[in-house]
Every structure is written in C-alpha cells, then in structure tokens.
Amino acid sequence: MDCFKIFNLMQEMQGKEIQKSQQAVTACQDAMLVYTQQSFPEQWALAQSILGNTYSQLNHINEAIACYRSALTIYLSTTNPLNCLRIGRNFGKVAFLAKRWHEAIEGYNLAIEAVETSRSWATSESRRQEISAEAFHIYHNMVQACINAGQLEKALETVERSRAKRLVDLMASNDLYQSDEIAPNVKELLQKFDIAIDTSIRTFGTIVETLHATSLHK
C-alpha cells in the first residue's frame, strides 16, 4: 500500500469501534515501516501518538504508555509544545484513569511544561488566557495524582505553580475583562480553573491536617 494511503487510513481509523481500532494498530505499524524515526521523525511520532490512542481504546495500557513515551522523544515541550501538550495530556489521562499515579505524574508534568512554553510563545494576553483556561484540568489532575502517589511536596509545588500563574494572569488581564476582549467560553473555563485551584488547595490542606493528627497519635 502507498505510504500516504497507510498514513491516511491510520488517521481515519482512530476513534472508531474496537474492530476498526485493531485494524488501526496494523495500519500504524505498517506506517512506521515507511515513516521511520530516522527518516521521518515527525510522522513517526504522530504514528506513535495515534497508536497510543488506539491502544488506550483497546485498554492496552502498557502499550499505550510506551507509544506516548516514544512520541514525546520527538515532540518536546521546548520545540513542539502543542503536540507535546496533546500527547502528554493523553498520557497522563490514560495513566490517571488506570490509577497508575507515577506515570500519570510523568505525563501531566510534560503537558504542564508544554503549557508554560505555549504561554511564553503567545503573542497576546488573550491567547495566554485561553491556553491557561484549556489546561485547568491538567493541573488539577496532576495535584490529585501527586497526592495519591504520596508526593505531597510535588502536589504543593504544582498548586503554588498554578496559583502563581493565575495571579499573574489576573493582574495582566484586568483590562481585558473590562473591555470584554476575553470570550465568554474562555471566561467560563478560567472560572473552572480558579475552582480547580481552590479545590486542590482544600484537598491538600485536609490531607496535611490528617497526616499531622496521625503523627500526634503515634
């Protein structure tokens, strides 16, 4: 089969029913025989990403995570933040749903790095606001994964990191809010981001209090 037909078929099949997903695995594997990492790194990484999504649909978690990791060796947060964000988010979500907290942290951490690169590259404050709004659940799930993994210092670091960035956004965007330059749907997402930060802080505080009380009774 022509290499471009393989690639198109691979993209068309992702997200379809299980039988089609199994066919997509074969299509991805065929595509990577043509689009090798050495000759076509971007296409190879995209194939790995699609293969990871397909394995996720088939509930093959180990294989999905391995594919996401491979894709992220090409799609770096510093050079291709949009794809790094997309794949890191999928990586984190798959591991989070499987309650594999350390791997969820790995995926979400890469996604957060990509968010921060994207924000630094944005040419307007309104675009930075959009990026933050779209990423609110990544910070929230990262904090929860850290708590579940017992990495309380990492959880606190993430909370403070997200809260500091939100404070900077609020200071910089005051005029935007007043002039209605931020779209209503973005404002709604930003409100959810604020709620997620507050929820994370309360959850973290409750856990710290519980651990402190437990240590006093030992």
N, C-alpha and C positions, 0 to 999 in steps of 0.2 A: 504494500500500500504506500502511496506517495506520502512523504513525511508531513506535508501540510494537512493532508486529509486525516492522518493519525492525530495530529495536534487538535484539529477542529473537532473530531469525534470525541476526543478526550474531554474537551471543554463542554461539549453538548451533553455528555452523559452524566457529569457530576450533578448531584442533587436529585437524580431520578430514583426509581424504585430499586429494591435490592438486586434484582436480576440485572438491571442496567448498571448498577454500581459495580457488580462483579465484572461486567464487560468493560467498564471504565478502568478497572485495575489493569486488565490486559492491555487496553489502549494506552494507558500511561506507561506501562512497562515497555511497550513497543516504541512509543515516542522517545523514551530515554535511550533506546538503542541508536536513534538518529541524532537526537539532541543531547549529546554527551556533555558532561560537566566541563570538560576541557575546551570543546569547540563552541558550545552554545550555552554558557553558564546561566544566562537569564532564562532561557526557555527550559533548561534542565531544572532550575529552581522552581519555575512555575509548575512544571510537571510534578515535582515532588510535593508542592503545596496542594495541588488538585488530588494527587494520590493520597495525601494525608487526610483531606476532607472525605474522600471516598472510604478509606479505611475506618474513619470515625463513624460514618453511617452504617458500616458493617459491624461496628462495635469491636473492631480490632485495635484496641487502644495502644498496645506496644508498637505496632506497625505505624499507626498514625503519628505518634510522637516522634518516632525515628525519622519519618518523612519531613515533619515540620522542622526538626533539628537540621536536617540536611539542607532544606530550603534556606534556612536562616544563616547558613555559612556563606551564602551569596547575597541575600537580601539583608544587609547590615543597617542598623539604626542610623549610622552616620552617613551612609551613602544612598540608601533607598528606604527612607523612613516609612513611606506609605505602605509598601509591601511588607516591610518588617512589622509594622503595626498590625496589619491584617493577619499575617501568619502567626505572630506572637500571641495575638488575641485568641485565635482559634486554638493554638497550642495550649494556652492557659485554660480556656474554657473546657476543652476535652479532658484535661487532667483534673480540673476542678470538679467536674461532674462525676469523674471516676474516683473522687476523694483521694487523689494522689497529690498531696499538698506540696511536696517539694518540687515536683515537676510543674505544678500549676504556678508556683512562685517563679520558676525559671522562665516559663512562657510569658507571664504577665510582666516580669521585670524587663524583658526585652521590648515588650509592647510599650511600657512606660518610657523607656529610653527613646523609642521612636516617636512617641507623642511629644516629648520635650524637644527633639530635633525638629519636628514639623512645626512646632510653635516658634522656634528660633528662626526658621526659614520663612515664616508667614510675613507677608508684606503689609498687612493691615491688622489693626487691633480687632476688628470684627471677625477676621479669619482665625485669629488666635482664640477668640471666644468660642467659635464653632468647634475648633479642634478639642478644646477643653471639655465642651459640652458633650461631644460624641464619645469621650473617653471616660466619663464619670464612673461607669460600671467596672472598668478595668482596675481603677484604684480601689474601689470598694471590695471587689473580689480578691485583689492582692492582699489587702489587710486581713480579710477573713481567712485566706489560705495560710498566711503567716501565723495567725492566732491558732488555727487548727494544727499547724505543724510545731507549735510551741516556740516559734521565733518571735517573741514579744518585742524585742528591740527592733527587729525589722518591721514589725507591724506599726510600731510607734513612729519609726523613721518615715514610713510611707504616708501615715496620717499627717505628720508635720510637713512633709514634702508637698502633698496635695493641698493642704490648708494654706501654706505659704504662697503657692502659686495662685490659689483662688483669691487671696487677699490682694496680691499684685494686680490680678485681673480686675478686681472691683475698683481699685484705685485708678487704674488706667482707663476703665470703661465707663466711668460715671457720666461723661459727656455723651457717650454712645447711647446709654439708656435714655437720657433726657431727650435726645434727638430722634429716638426710635430707629436708629440705624441697625439695631440687632433684631433679627426676625423673631416673631413670636414663638416659633418652634424651638429656636435656639435659646431663648429666654427660659422656656419650659425645661429644656434639658439642663440648663445651668442651675435652675432651682432644684432639680433632682440631684445634681452634683453636690449642691450645698447640703441637701438632706442626707446623701450618702456619707459625706464627711462627718456630719453630726452623729449619724448612726454609728459609724466606725469609732468615733471618739467615745461615745457612751458604752459601746461593747467593750472596747479596750479598757476603759475605766472600771467596768464591772469585773472583768477578769483580774485586773491588778488587785482590786479590793478583795476578791475571793482568795487569791493566792496569798495575800498578806494575812488574812484571817486564818487561813490554813496553817501558815507558818507559826502564827502565835499559839496555836493549839497543839503544836508538836512538842 
